Amino acid sequence: MADSYDFESPDFFTTGTVGTPGRRVFYLQARQGGRVVSLKLEKEQVGALAEYLAKLLADLPAPGPLPQDMALLEPVAEAWVVGSLGVAYDETADRILIVAEELTEEAEDDADEEEGEEEEERAETEPPERTASTEAEESPDTAKARFRLTRPQAAAFVERGRALVQSGRPICRTCGLPIDPDGHPCPGTNGHVRH
């Protein structure tokens, strides 16, 4: 099992990428004192977390000045891969709690199995409504990271996360797939490369 982390009062919290568009690796990163942790996650997780935090912040008083330097701290050393994220608001402490849970092989297998079952269901019936869960089932064998953020830290994360998600590869107008810097074989043009 990987290490768990509990950042009661991080002085730095961000998201960032390493690599070029189409090959970027996304990270959550936090620092408290001299301790830094970097967790790998998916672009979709960054986008979903940013949007969820934006909705949460909309119901709270406006944050004060936002942190300015949001670049990842080098070197980026991945502690583990995030499987699920949970968010809560502690009204008494005025802190937003983000809980990241490690992706385990068992969780990956369950997700693959559920995907297969969903595809079978879709083939037999109308498309089901899809819901996203932000909470993971608690498991004592799974590493967790807890970050208690201020409202300005959460608001800065929203801005940074949205900007990173939107700065990806351009989308092909014909097929809707992302276009790599060297073009892509477009299904809408019978596999001809589009630039």
Order of alpha helices (4+ residues) and beta strands (2+ residues): beta-beta-beta-beta-alpha-beta-beta-alpha-beta-alpha-beta-beta
